[in-house]
């Protein structure tokens, strides 16, 4: 006996399993974007504090070290979120393939920014552990990576500055998708947890702050790598204006 379709039988066609799968995939893509955006906004605030304190280490060394250590855990959230999108796209997850990759300039910038960011944060935390008396090679590595990193982060922020706050704001409007509502709590919880974890790490390494504060009082008033880096960042930002970042 022939089985009638929903259309033939007069019953309204309901969502198929493929429709549900596509909707779930779209929610996953949107959730990933919003997780990345929230982590990016948190990092931007911390990095601004870090840069301001870097201009005069004579006065801001303690803040510079504490914030530098604290941002390590939010940084891991950002890297994990962007890395997840990378993995899902290149393993051909349908929703991520439909979303498409970032623009070519962003894809070229991303690995350089990841490497220099890890060098800046890693060498900075290493300096806290070793102290100023054994800082030679690590200090040179930190200064060099800061010079490169500031230029790259200026390009990155320029590409996402207006988009990230909008994505964060969208997350706190009233979405119709229940999965996005539940995901919002997870995204907020992950970022709060990362901030608290970073604070714990900062407390553990806090004894290493005092030797650097003493060193800064006697040796350095203005961080030349930051000043030079900011000049390079300004030039890089202006020269990159013709690029297609979208």
MDAnalysis code that builds the backbone (N, CA, C; Angstrom):
import MDAnalysis as mda
import numpy as np

u = mda.Universe.empty(738, n_residues=246, atom_resindex=np.repeat(np.arange(246), 3), trajectory=True)
u.add_TopologyAttr("name", ["N", "CA", "C"] * 246)
u.add_TopologyAttr("resid", np.arange(1, 247))
u.add_TopologyAttr("resname", ["UNK", "UNK", "UNK", "UNK", "UNK", "UNK", "UNK", "UNK", "UNK", "UNK", "UNK", "UNK", "UNK", "UNK", "UNK", "UNK", "UNK", "UNK", "UNK", "UNK", "UNK", "UNK", "UNK", "UNK", "UNK", "UNK", "UNK", "UNK", "UNK", "UNK", "UNK", "UNK", "UNK", "UNK", "UNK", "UNK", "UNK", "UNK", "UNK", "UNK", "UNK", "UNK", "UNK", "UNK", "UNK", "UNK", "UNK", "UNK", "UNK", "UNK", "UNK", "UNK", "UNK", "UNK", "UNK", "UNK", "UNK", "UNK", "UNK", "UNK", "UNK", "UNK", "UNK", "UNK", "UNK", "UNK", "UNK", "UNK", "UNK", "UNK", "UNK", "UNK", "UNK", "UNK", "UNK", "UNK", "UNK", "UNK", "UNK", "UNK", "UNK", "UNK", "UNK", "UNK", "UNK", "UNK", "UNK", "UNK", "UNK", "UNK", "UNK", "UNK", "UNK", "UNK", "UNK", "UNK", "UNK", "UNK", "UNK", "UNK", "UNK", "UNK", "UNK", "UNK", "UNK", "UNK", "UNK", "UNK", "UNK", "UNK", "UNK", "UNK", "UNK", "UNK", "UNK", "UNK", "UNK", "UNK", "UNK", "UNK", "UNK", "UNK", "UNK", "UNK", "UNK", "UNK", "UNK", "UNK", "UNK", "UNK", "UNK", "UNK", "UNK", "UNK", "UNK", "UNK", "UNK", "UNK", "UNK", "UNK", "UNK", "UNK", "UNK", "UNK", "UNK", "UNK", "UNK", "UNK", "UNK", "UNK", "UNK", "UNK", "UNK", "UNK", "UNK", "UNK", "UNK", "UNK", "UNK", "UNK", "UNK", "UNK", "UNK", "UNK", "UNK", "UNK", "UNK", "UNK", "UNK", "UNK", "UNK", "UNK", "UNK", "UNK", "UNK", "UNK", "UNK", "UNK", "UNK", "UNK", "UNK", "UNK", "UNK", "UNK", "UNK", "UNK", "UNK", "UNK", "UNK", "UNK", "UNK", "UNK", "UNK", "UNK", "UNK", "UNK", "UNK", "UNK", "UNK", "UNK", "UNK", "UNK", "UNK", "UNK", "UNK", "UNK", "UNK", "UNK", "UNK", "UNK", "UNK", "UNK", "UNK", "UNK", "UNK", "UNK", "UNK", "UNK", "UNK", "UNK", "UNK", "UNK", "UNK", "UNK", "UNK", "UNK", "UNK", "UNK", "UNK", "UNK", "UNK", "UNK", "UNK", "UNK", "UNK", "UNK", "UNK", "UNK", "UNK", "UNK", "UNK", "UNK", "UNK", "UNK", "UNK", "UNK"])
u.atoms.positions = np.array([
    [0.851, -1.193, 0.000],
    [0.000, 0.000, 0.000],
    [0.885, 1.241, 0.000],
    [0.545, 2.197, -0.854],
    [1.385, 3.380, -0.990],
    [1.245, 4.279, 0.227],
    [2.391, 4.726, 0.749],
    [2.399, 5.637, 1.889],
    [2.367, 7.065, 1.391],
    [1.421, 7.861, 1.884],
    [1.290, 9.243, 1.454],
    [2.282, 10.124, 2.185],
    [2.836, 11.091, 1.500],
    [3.711, 12.077, 2.131],
    [2.859, 13.042, 2.933],
    [3.522, 13.855, 3.753],
    [2.808, 14.852, 4.541],
    [2.004, 15.785, 3.647],
    [2.620, 16.156, 2.494],
    [1.946, 17.082, 1.588],
    [0.705, 16.438, 0.983],
    [0.850, 15.148, 0.563],
    [-0.261, 14.444, -0.077],
    [-1.371, 14.124, 0.904],
    [-1.016, 13.870, 2.135],
    [-2.025, 13.505, 3.120],
    [-2.711, 14.712, 3.726],
    [-2.208, 15.914, 3.389],
    [-2.829, 17.114, 3.914],
    [-2.275, 17.555, 5.246],
    [-1.310, 16.802, 5.806],
    [-0.701, 17.190, 7.071],
    [0.423, 18.174, 6.809],
    [0.586, 19.190, 7.664],
    [1.679, 20.142, 7.458],
    [3.018, 19.448, 7.598],
    [3.921, 19.804, 6.740],
    [5.259, 19.192, 6.790],
    [6.000, 19.690, 8.014],
    [6.467, 18.792, 8.871],
    [7.222, 19.156, 10.063],
    [8.700, 19.208, 9.758],
    [9.486, 19.680, 10.686],
    [10.931, 19.745, 10.472],
    [11.537, 18.358, 10.364],
    [12.397, 18.174, 9.419],
    [13.071, 16.893, 9.253],
    [14.306, 16.840, 10.139],
    [14.888, 15.652, 10.220],
    [16.109, 15.509, 11.019],
    [17.239, 16.344, 10.433],
    [17.220, 16.501, 9.084],
    [18.256, 17.323, 8.461],
    [18.069, 18.790, 8.814],
    [16.814, 19.233, 8.865],
    [16.544, 20.616, 9.277],
    [17.055, 20.862, 10.687],
    [16.765, 19.904, 11.569],
    [17.212, 20.044, 12.957],
    [18.730, 20.065, 13.037],
    [19.361, 19.222, 12.214],
    [20.831, 19.176, 12.211],
    [21.414, 20.482, 11.705],
    [20.794, 21.040, 10.651],
    [21.269, 22.320, 10.121],
    [21.095, 23.440, 11.132],
    [19.951, 23.443, 11.823],
    [19.709, 24.473, 12.837],
    [20.715, 24.364, 13.971],
    [21.000, 23.138, 14.374],
    [21.987, 22.927, 15.443],
    [23.365, 23.395, 14.998],
    [23.697, 23.123, 13.723],
    [24.989, 23.561, 13.203],
    [25.104, 25.065, 13.165],
    [24.021, 25.733, 12.742],
    [24.039, 27.200, 12.706],
    [24.193, 27.780, 14.110],
    [23.506, 27.174, 15.076],
    [23.635, 27.642, 16.464],
    [25.057, 27.465, 16.969],
    [25.689, 26.355, 16.554],
    [27.070, 26.121, 16.969],
    [28.018, 27.151, 16.404],
    [27.813, 27.533, 15.139],
    [28.662, 28.546, 14.509],
    [28.483, 29.892, 15.196],
    [27.219, 30.270, 15.426],
    [26.936, 31.549, 16.081],
    [27.502, 31.548, 17.501],
    [27.307, 30.445, 18.218],
    [27.835, 30.351, 19.578],
    [29.343, 30.469, 19.619],
    [30.008, 29.837, 18.654],
    [31.470, 29.928, 18.590],
    [31.924, 31.352, 18.319],
    [31.229, 32.039, 17.407],
    [31.555, 33.439, 17.127],
    [31.415, 34.297, 18.378],
    [30.348, 34.060, 19.116],
    [30.084, 34.878, 20.293],
    [31.053, 34.558, 21.430],
    [31.452, 33.302, 21.547],
    [32.467, 32.935, 22.536],
    [33.780, 33.643, 22.212],
    [34.172, 33.610, 20.945],
    [35.412, 34.258, 20.518],
    [35.341, 35.760, 20.759],
    [34.184, 36.348, 20.446],
    [34.029, 37.792, 20.623],
    [34.114, 38.190, 22.084],
    [33.437, 37.438, 22.964],
    [33.463, 37.766, 24.392],
    [34.873, 37.630, 24.947],
    [35.556, 36.543, 24.594],
    [36.939, 36.366, 25.044],
    [37.825, 37.480, 24.506],
    [37.569, 37.906, 23.265],
    [38.358, 38.973, 22.679],
    [38.162, 40.308, 23.378],
    [36.916, 40.611, 23.760],
    [36.641, 41.862, 24.467],
    [37.315, 41.865, 25.838],
    [37.226, 40.733, 26.545],
    [37.898, 40.619, 27.849],
    [39.398, 40.838, 27.687],
    [39.971, 40.187, 26.681],
    [41.411, 40.330, 26.445],
    [41.783, 41.756, 26.064],
    [40.944, 42.396, 25.270],
    [41.249, 43.765, 24.838],
    [41.343, 44.703, 26.032],
    [40.419, 44.568, 26.974],
    [40.452, 45.414, 28.180],
    [41.745, 45.174, 28.955],
    [42.101, 43.899, 29.144],
    [43.312, 43.571, 29.896],
    [44.568, 44.042, 29.156],
    [44.558, 43.908, 27.831],
    [45.730, 44.324, 27.051],
    [45.910, 45.831, 27.054],
    [44.810, 46.576, 27.062],
    [44.913, 48.029, 27.162],
    [45.554, 48.440, 28.490],
    [45.136, 47.776, 29.572],
    [45.761, 48.042, 30.875],
    [47.238, 47.694, 30.827],
    [47.541, 46.584, 30.170],
    [48.930, 46.129, 30.062],
    [49.783, 47.140, 29.289],
    [49.252, 47.653, 28.199],
    [50.003, 48.624, 27.405],
    [50.192, 49.941, 28.149],
    [49.155, 50.391, 28.824],
    [49.260, 51.638, 29.589],
    [50.310, 51.511, 30.681],
    [50.309, 50.383, 31.375],
    [51.298, 50.177, 32.435],
    [52.706, 50.034, 31.864],
    [52.805, 49.596, 30.590],
    [54.121, 49.404, 29.968],
    [54.803, 50.712, 29.615],
    [54.012, 51.758, 29.394],
    [54.597, 53.027, 28.973],
    [55.560, 53.548, 30.027],
    [55.205, 53.363, 31.295],
    [56.100, 53.766, 32.374],
    [56.201, 52.629, 33.389],
    [57.155, 51.742, 33.140],
    [57.327, 50.616, 34.053],
    [57.836, 51.070, 35.411],
    [58.426, 52.237, 35.459],
    [58.888, 52.791, 36.731],
    [57.727, 52.899, 37.715],
    [56.554, 53.256, 37.201],
    [55.384, 53.417, 38.069],
    [54.425, 52.232, 37.993],
    [54.429, 51.520, 36.850],
    [53.388, 50.512, 36.652],
    [53.856, 49.076, 36.589],
    [55.071, 48.782, 37.067],
    [55.603, 47.430, 36.938],
    [54.723, 46.378, 37.612],
    [54.256, 46.642, 38.823],
    [53.442, 45.655, 39.542],
    [52.159, 45.352, 38.771],
    [51.496, 46.407, 38.285],
    [50.264, 46.210, 37.507],
    [50.578, 45.450, 36.228],
    [51.678, 45.811, 35.595],
    [52.074, 45.168, 34.343],
    [52.248, 43.658, 34.527],
    [52.896, 43.265, 35.583],
    [53.146, 41.842, 35.815],
    [51.864, 41.112, 36.179],
    [51.096, 41.662, 37.103],
    [49.879, 40.984, 37.565],
    [48.882, 40.812, 36.421],
    [48.657, 41.876, 35.654],
    [47.703, 41.790, 34.541],
    [48.235, 40.864, 33.449],
    [49.545, 40.910, 33.207],
    [50.142, 40.035, 32.209],
    [49.955, 38.568, 32.535],
    [50.069, 38.223, 33.804],
    [49.847, 36.835, 34.223],
    [48.359, 36.505, 34.196],
    [47.533, 37.446, 34.656],
    [46.092, 37.216, 34.735],
    [45.475, 36.937, 33.364],
    [45.957, 37.619, 32.329],
    [45.332, 37.463, 31.009],
    [45.695, 36.144, 30.315],
    [46.591, 35.380, 30.918],
    [47.010, 34.130, 30.279],
    [45.847, 33.156, 30.118],
    [44.970, 33.076, 31.106],
    [43.844, 32.127, 31.023],
    [42.757, 32.603, 30.063],
    [42.339, 33.875, 30.076],
    [41.434, 34.332, 29.013],
    [42.019, 34.155, 27.616],
    [43.334, 34.275, 27.501],
    [43.977, 34.057, 26.208],
    [43.777, 32.614, 25.738],
    [43.852, 31.666, 26.661],
    [43.628, 30.264, 26.297],
    [42.212, 30.039, 25.787],
    [41.243, 30.737, 26.369],
    [39.854, 30.628, 25.899],
    [39.747, 31.124, 24.465],
    [40.373, 32.258, 24.193],
    [40.338, 32.834, 22.837],
    [41.000, 31.893, 21.834],
    [42.150, 31.346, 22.198],
    [42.847, 30.433, 21.294],
    [42.050, 29.151, 21.075],
    [41.426, 28.643, 22.138],
    [40.634, 27.424, 22.011],
    [39.416, 27.656, 21.120],
    [38.783, 28.802, 21.270],
    [37.593, 29.100, 20.479],
    [37.916, 29.252, 18.999],
    [38.962, 30.020, 18.686],
    [39.344, 30.189, 17.286],
    [39.910, 28.887, 16.718],
    [40.628, 28.147, 17.544],
    [41.157, 26.868, 17.099],
    [40.051, 25.871, 16.788],
    [38.962, 25.923, 17.554],
    [37.827, 25.032, 17.318],
    [37.192, 25.339, 15.962],
    [37.030, 26.636, 15.658],
    [36.469, 26.988, 14.346],
    [37.385, 26.501, 13.234],
    [38.689, 26.687, 13.391],
    [39.661, 26.218, 12.405],
    [39.522, 24.716, 12.181],
    [39.440, 23.966, 13.290],
    [39.349, 22.509, 13.198],
    [38.058, 22.081, 12.513],
    [36.938, 22.687, 12.903],
    [35.645, 22.303, 12.340],
    [35.565, 22.642, 10.847],
    [36.145, 23.746, 10.442],
    [36.107, 24.105, 9.023],
    [36.937, 23.129, 8.199],
    [38.145, 22.832, 8.658],
    [39.031, 21.986, 7.862],
    [38.717, 20.501, 7.997],
    [37.839, 20.131, 8.922],
    [37.320, 18.760, 8.948],
    [35.971, 18.689, 8.246],
    [35.609, 19.791, 7.554],
    [34.458, 19.867, 6.665],
    [33.123, 19.713, 7.389],
    [33.008, 20.254, 8.587],
    [31.707, 20.311, 9.255],
    [30.796, 21.209, 8.420],
    [29.606, 20.734, 8.014],
    [28.779, 21.477, 7.040],
    [28.494, 22.920, 7.430],
    [28.094, 23.163, 8.680],
    [27.737, 24.530, 9.089],
    [28.933, 25.458, 9.010],
    [30.115, 24.964, 9.351],
    [31.320, 25.796, 9.318],
    [31.805, 26.000, 7.889],
    [31.570, 25.013, 7.026],
    [31.916, 25.180, 5.614],
    [31.005, 26.227, 4.989],
    [29.706, 26.191, 5.330],
    [28.782, 27.195, 4.798],
    [29.144, 28.595, 5.298],
    [29.591, 28.679, 6.532],
    [30.017, 29.962, 7.077],
    [31.235, 30.486, 6.334],
    [32.113, 29.576, 5.954],
    [33.305, 29.961, 5.204],
    [34.441, 30.393, 6.119],
    [35.648, 30.463, 5.577],
    [36.812, 30.867, 6.367],
    [36.863, 32.379, 6.505],
    [37.671, 32.885, 7.425],
    [37.913, 34.338, 7.464],
    [38.574, 34.791, 6.166],
    [38.607, 36.092, 5.965],
    [39.247, 36.622, 4.761],
    [40.732, 36.249, 4.740],
    [41.327, 36.281, 3.551],
    [42.727, 35.877, 3.407],
    [43.669, 36.685, 4.294],
    [43.548, 38.029, 4.375],
    [44.450, 38.763, 5.269],
    [44.352, 38.290, 6.717],
    [43.137, 37.983, 7.175],
    [42.982, 37.503, 8.549],
    [43.626, 36.139, 8.737],
    [43.487, 35.280, 7.721],
    [44.094, 33.948, 7.831],
    [45.619, 34.025, 7.822],
    [46.169, 34.982, 7.075],
    [47.616, 35.156, 7.067],
    [48.112, 35.744, 8.388],
    [47.302, 36.623, 8.956],
    [47.691, 37.290, 10.193],
    [47.623, 36.356, 11.399],
    [46.633, 35.464, 11.404],
    [46.338, 34.666, 12.600],
    [47.525, 33.868, 13.142],
    [48.219, 33.049, 12.339],
    [49.318, 32.270, 12.921],
    [50.454, 33.135, 13.460],
    [50.747, 34.248, 12.769],
    [51.795, 35.152, 13.257],
    [51.396, 35.762, 14.600],
    [50.124, 36.132, 14.712],
    [49.647, 36.733, 15.957],
    [49.658, 35.724, 17.091],
    [49.270, 34.494, 16.806],
    [49.278, 33.454, 17.845],
    [50.696, 33.227, 18.361],
    [51.649, 33.085, 17.438],
    [53.034, 32.805, 17.838],
    [53.606, 33.955, 18.668],
    [53.433, 35.192, 18.184],
    [54.005, 36.326, 18.914],
    [53.308, 36.540, 20.259],
    [51.994, 36.297, 20.319],
    [51.278, 36.434, 21.592],
    [51.796, 35.431, 22.606],
    [51.979, 34.190, 22.169],
    [52.494, 33.169, 23.082],
    [53.920, 33.508, 23.529],
    [54.709, 34.082, 22.625],
    [56.068, 34.478, 22.999],
    [56.058, 35.610, 24.020],
    [55.177, 36.594, 23.804],
    [55.100, 37.719, 24.740],
    [54.671, 37.238, 26.118],
    [53.572, 36.487, 26.172],
    [53.046, 36.037, 27.469],
    [53.978, 35.020, 28.110],
    [54.479, 34.075, 27.312],
    [55.360, 33.040, 27.857],
    [56.665, 33.601, 28.388],
    [57.290, 34.497, 27.614],
    [58.548, 35.089, 28.076],
    [58.306, 35.992, 29.280],
    [57.156, 36.678, 29.298],
    [56.835, 37.529, 30.442],
    [56.676, 36.723, 31.722],
    [55.973, 35.600, 31.631],
    [55.804, 34.755, 32.821],
    [57.140, 34.127, 33.226],
    [57.963, 33.809, 32.213],
    [59.292, 33.280, 32.525],
    [60.138, 34.298, 33.269],
    [60.017, 35.567, 32.895],
    [60.765, 36.631, 33.579],
    [60.326, 36.777, 35.035],
    [59.025, 36.581, 35.286],
    [58.544, 36.652, 36.671],
    [59.193, 35.550, 37.503],
    [59.336, 34.375, 36.909],
    [59.914, 33.238, 37.632],
    [61.418, 33.411, 37.839],
    [62.128, 33.841, 36.781],
    [63.587, 33.923, 36.888],
    [64.059, 35.138, 37.675],
    [63.280, 36.246, 37.616],
    [63.699, 37.476, 38.287],
    [64.660, 38.271, 37.429],
    [64.917, 39.530, 37.782],
    [65.760, 40.407, 36.960],
    [67.222, 40.001, 36.901],
    [67.709, 39.264, 37.884],
    [69.134, 38.923, 37.890],
    [69.496, 37.892, 36.824],
    [68.518, 37.091, 36.370],
    [68.783, 36.075, 35.350],
    [67.919, 36.303, 34.113],
    [67.702, 37.571, 33.777],
    [66.714, 37.899, 32.754],
    [67.271, 38.034, 31.351],
    [68.587, 37.928, 31.195],
    [69.241, 38.263, 29.926],
    [68.525, 37.842, 28.657],
    [68.553, 36.532, 28.336],
    [67.987, 36.034, 27.085],
    [66.470, 36.226, 27.045],
    [65.816, 35.940, 28.158],
    [64.364, 36.091, 28.196],
    [63.937, 37.543, 27.995],
    [64.690, 38.459, 28.551],
    [64.363, 39.871, 28.399],
    [64.470, 40.295, 26.933],
    [65.524, 39.850, 26.251],
    [65.674, 40.186, 24.831],
    [64.550, 39.569, 23.998],
    [64.186, 38.330, 24.324],
    [63.090, 37.667, 23.623],
    [61.772, 38.398, 23.867],
    [61.558, 38.828, 25.098],
    [60.330, 39.536, 25.444],
    [60.251, 40.868, 24.695],
    [61.346, 41.610, 24.685],
    [61.354, 42.907, 24.009],
    [61.113, 42.754, 22.506],
    [61.772, 41.778, 21.896],
    [61.611, 41.569, 20.452],
    [60.193, 41.137, 20.114],
    [59.660, 40.206, 20.894],
    [58.298, 39.731, 20.619],
    [57.265, 40.828, 20.829],
    [57.511, 41.732, 21.784],
    [56.599, 42.863, 22.002],
    [56.581, 43.769, 20.775],
    [57.760, 44.036, 20.205],
    [57.838, 44.879, 19.011],
    [56.979, 44.315, 17.878],
    [57.099, 43.014, 17.638],
    [56.331, 42.380, 16.570],
    [54.850, 42.295, 16.925],
    [54.585, 41.932, 18.181],
    [53.204, 41.682, 18.606],
    [52.338, 42.932, 18.537],
    [52.867, 44.073, 18.936],
    [52.052, 45.294, 18.950],
    [51.554, 45.631, 17.551],
    [52.405, 45.460, 16.543],
    [51.970, 45.735, 15.171],
    [50.862, 44.779, 14.749],
    [51.031, 43.502, 15.060],
    [50.045, 42.500, 14.647],
    [48.728, 42.670, 15.393],
    [48.801, 42.977, 16.692],
    [47.564, 43.130, 17.462],
    [46.804, 44.379, 17.020],
    [47.537, 45.396, 16.568],
    [46.864, 46.597, 16.052],
    [46.048, 46.262, 14.809],
    [46.609, 45.443, 13.920],
    [45.874, 45.014, 12.729],
    [44.672, 44.152, 13.110],
    [44.878, 43.258, 14.064],
    [43.806, 42.355, 14.497],
    [42.651, 43.125, 15.129],
    [42.978, 44.041, 16.011],
    [41.939, 44.845, 16.665],
    [41.212, 45.702, 15.635],
    [41.969, 46.271, 14.681],
    [41.342, 47.072, 13.648],
    [40.336, 46.284, 12.826],
    [40.618, 44.984, 12.634],
    [39.725, 44.142, 11.837],
    [38.459, 43.752, 12.590],
    [38.543, 43.651, 13.926],
    [37.420, 43.112, 14.706],
    [36.812, 44.104, 15.697],
    [37.341, 45.317, 15.754],
    [36.969, 46.233, 16.832],
    [35.469, 46.490, 16.894],
    [34.833, 46.722, 15.763],
    [33.407, 47.062, 15.781],
    [32.526, 45.824, 15.736],
    [33.075, 44.716, 15.278],
    [32.280, 43.499, 15.151],
    [32.114, 42.779, 16.475],
    [33.183, 42.703, 17.262],
    [33.139, 41.939, 18.510],
    [32.116, 42.483, 19.506],
    [32.078, 43.804, 19.784],
    [31.062, 44.300, 20.718],
    [29.632, 44.015, 20.256],
    [29.398, 44.047, 18.939],
    [28.060, 43.755, 18.429],
    [27.677, 42.306, 18.695],
    [28.635, 41.389, 18.509],
    [28.362, 39.982, 18.774],
    [28.084, 39.744, 20.255],
    [28.831, 40.429, 21.122],
    [28.597, 40.296, 22.556],
    [27.223, 40.843, 22.922],
    [26.872, 41.998, 22.343],
    [25.565, 42.602, 22.613],
    [24.435, 41.698, 22.119],
    [24.618, 41.091, 20.943],
    [23.598, 40.187, 20.403],
    [23.336, 39.010, 21.345],
    [24.387, 38.586, 22.033],
    [24.245, 37.442, 22.930],
    [23.338, 37.755, 24.113],
    [23.179, 39.034, 24.435],
    [22.389, 39.406, 25.618],
    [21.048, 40.025, 25.255],
    [20.727, 40.002, 23.960],
    [19.361, 40.317, 23.575],
    [18.507, 39.080, 23.787],
    [17.311, 39.054, 23.302],
    [16.415, 37.918, 23.528],
    [16.401, 37.007, 22.301],
    [17.315, 36.035, 22.267],
    [17.345, 35.152, 21.103],
    [16.186, 34.168, 21.137],
    [15.686, 33.805, 19.955],
    [14.601, 32.834, 19.884],
    [15.117, 31.404, 20.002],
    [16.386, 31.210, 19.708],
    [16.990, 29.880, 19.735],
    [17.357, 29.515, 21.177],
    [16.729, 28.459, 21.693],
    [16.988, 28.056, 23.083],
    [18.430, 27.624, 23.304],
    [19.019, 27.014, 22.268],
    [20.407, 26.566, 22.426],
    [21.350, 27.747, 22.609],
    [21.024, 28.894, 21.977],
    [21.855, 30.072, 22.163],
    [21.687, 30.653, 23.567],
    [20.474, 30.527, 24.120],
    [20.243, 31.018, 25.482],
    [21.051, 30.208, 26.482],
    [20.993, 28.877, 26.361],
    [21.774, 28.035, 27.277],
    [23.268, 28.202, 27.024],
    [23.642, 28.364, 25.743],
    [25.050, 28.563, 25.417],
    [25.594, 29.857, 25.964],
    [24.734, 30.862, 26.076],
    [25.150, 32.153, 26.622],
    [25.659, 31.997, 28.050],
    [24.978, 31.181, 28.837],
    [25.408, 30.952, 30.215],
    [26.754, 30.239, 30.248],
    [26.922, 29.296, 29.324],
    [28.194, 28.565, 29.261],
    [29.324, 29.516, 28.869],
    [29.066, 30.358, 27.874],
    [30.099, 31.295, 27.422],
    [30.504, 32.261, 28.533],
    [29.506, 32.760, 29.240],
    [29.807, 33.665, 30.347],
    [30.568, 32.933, 31.442],
    [30.131, 31.723, 31.761],
    [30.791, 30.947, 32.809],
    [32.228, 30.615, 32.477],
    [32.473, 30.251, 31.206],
    [33.845, 29.920, 30.790],
    [34.751, 31.128, 30.933],
    [34.278, 32.301, 30.519],
    [35.110, 33.501, 30.593],
    [35.326, 33.959, 32.029],
    [34.298, 33.848, 32.870],
    [34.478, 34.181, 34.288],
    [35.458, 33.202, 34.921],
    [35.297, 31.915, 34.599],
    [36.215, 30.913, 35.132],
    [37.643, 31.152, 34.700],
    [37.826, 31.578, 33.444],
    [39.173, 31.876, 32.958],
    [39.769, 33.056, 33.703],
    [38.948, 34.081, 33.947],
    [39.444, 35.235, 34.701],
    [39.852, 34.869, 36.113],
    [39.030, 34.039, 36.766],
    [39.355, 33.613, 38.133],
    [40.597, 32.732, 38.154],
    [40.725, 31.860, 37.152],
    [41.924, 31.011, 37.064],
    [43.171, 31.844, 36.863],
    [43.060, 32.873, 36.004],
    [44.190, 33.769, 35.805],
    [44.566, 34.497, 37.084],
    [43.545, 34.874, 37.867],
    [43.816, 35.551, 39.142],
    [44.543, 34.620, 40.109],
    [44.179, 33.346, 40.102],
    [44.859, 32.371, 40.964],
    [46.321, 32.227, 40.561],
    [46.570, 32.135, 39.240],
    [47.956, 32.029, 38.755],
    [48.742, 33.277, 39.142],
    [48.104, 34.447, 39.018],
    [48.769, 35.700, 39.389],
    [49.126, 35.713, 40.873],
    [48.242, 35.174, 41.709],
    [48.521, 35.118, 43.153],
    [49.692, 34.178, 43.443],
    [49.743, 33.066, 42.703],
    [50.831, 32.104, 42.910],
    [52.181, 32.729, 42.553],
    [52.196, 33.503, 41.454],
    [53.449, 34.101, 40.998],
    [53.721, 35.474, 41.603],
    [52.817, 35.946, 42.456],
    [52.941, 37.298, 42.989],
    [54.260, 37.553, 43.740],
    [54.831, 36.582, 44.451],
    [56.130, 36.845, 45.100],
    [57.227, 37.290, 44.132],
    [57.077, 36.943, 42.850],
    [58.077, 37.352, 41.871],
    [57.954, 38.798, 41.439],
    [56.914, 39.493, 41.911],
    [56.713, 40.882, 41.515],
    [57.718, 41.806, 42.191],
    [57.967, 41.595, 43.488],
    [58.794, 42.516, 44.276],
    [60.185, 42.761, 43.682],
    [60.934, 41.722, 43.257],
    [62.258, 41.993, 42.677],
    [62.186, 42.876, 41.424],
    [61.128, 42.702, 40.636],
    [60.996, 43.501, 39.426],
    [60.606, 44.942, 39.734],
    [59.814, 45.145, 40.770],
    [59.472, 46.504, 41.175],
    [60.728, 47.235, 41.625],
    [61.564, 46.558, 42.407],
    [62.835, 47.147, 42.852],
    [63.728, 47.458, 41.653],
    [63.796, 46.523, 40.710],
    [64.613, 46.722, 39.507],
    [64.112, 47.914, 38.698],
    [62.801, 48.040, 38.547],
    [62.243, 49.122, 37.735],
    [62.513, 50.488, 38.337],
    [62.569, 50.559, 39.651],
    [62.838, 51.840, 40.302],
    [64.243, 52.342, 39.994],
    [65.146, 51.411, 39.782],
    [66.547, 51.793, 39.582],
    [66.976, 51.810, 38.120],
    [66.245, 51.090, 37.259],
    [66.769, 50.874, 35.919],
    [65.941, 51.413, 34.763],
    [64.638, 51.486, 34.889],
    [63.862, 51.809, 33.707],
    [62.650, 52.653, 34.053],
    [62.454, 53.698, 33.255],
    [61.298, 54.569, 33.448],
    [60.306, 54.442, 32.285],
    [60.820, 54.317, 31.070],
    [59.942, 54.193, 29.908],
    [60.334, 52.934, 29.138],
    [59.343, 52.143, 28.744],
    [59.608, 50.923, 27.994],
    [59.792, 51.257, 26.515],
    [61.036, 51.252, 26.059],
    [61.309, 51.618, 24.671],
    [60.693, 50.643, 23.668],
    [60.662, 49.307, 23.921],
    [60.010, 48.419, 22.952],
    [58.545, 48.763, 22.728],
    [57.848, 49.183, 23.774],
    [56.441, 49.536, 23.629],
    [56.296, 50.801, 22.792],
    [57.129, 51.805, 23.067],
    [57.057, 53.065, 22.318],
    [57.345, 52.819, 20.837],
    [58.432, 52.101, 20.554],
    [58.779, 51.798, 19.164],
    [57.683, 50.945, 18.519],
    [57.176, 49.975, 19.281],
    [56.116, 49.109, 18.771],
    [54.863, 49.879, 18.420],
    [54.507, 50.857, 19.226],
    [53.323, 51.668, 18.949],
    [53.494, 52.476, 17.669],
    [54.714, 52.982, 17.435],
    [54.984, 53.716, 16.197],
    [54.830, 52.774, 14.998],
    [55.420, 51.585, 15.106],
    [55.306, 50.603, 14.022],
    [53.847, 50.212, 13.816],
    [53.101, 50.053, 14.920],
    [51.683, 49.680, 14.836],
    [50.882, 50.744, 14.099],
    [51.183, 52.018, 14.375],
    [50.475, 53.111, 13.697],
    [50.738, 53.072, 12.198],
    [51.999, 52.857, 11.819],
    [52.352, 52.779, 10.402],
    [51.673, 51.578, 9.750],
    [51.689, 50.436, 10.451],
    [51.068, 49.226, 9.909],
    [49.566, 49.402, 9.732],
    [48.924, 50.067, 10.680],
    [47.476, 50.270, 10.602],
    [47.104, 51.140, 9.407],
    [47.874, 52.210, 9.200],
    [47.597, 53.102, 8.071],
    [47.842, 52.396, 6.746],
    [48.955, 51.664, 6.655],
    [49.300, 51.002, 5.396],
    [48.365, 49.851, 5.067],
    [47.647, 49.314, 6.066],
    [46.761, 48.173, 5.834],
    [45.344, 48.589, 5.494],
    [45.047, 49.859, 5.439],
    [43.689, 50.336, 5.184],
    [43.112, 49.823, 3.865],
    [43.922, 49.690, 2.808],
    [43.334, 49.180, 1.557],
    [42.972, 47.694, 1.606],
    [43.453, 46.939, 2.612],
    [43.208, 45.509, 2.672],
    [41.719, 45.239, 2.854],
    [41.273, 44.102, 2.336],
    [39.886, 43.662, 2.543],
    [39.847, 42.775, 3.792],
    [39.411, 43.359, 4.895],
    [39.371, 42.606, 6.156],
    [38.071, 41.846, 6.324],
    [37.037, 42.177, 5.599],
    [35.730, 41.564, 5.809],
    [35.689, 40.184, 5.183],
])
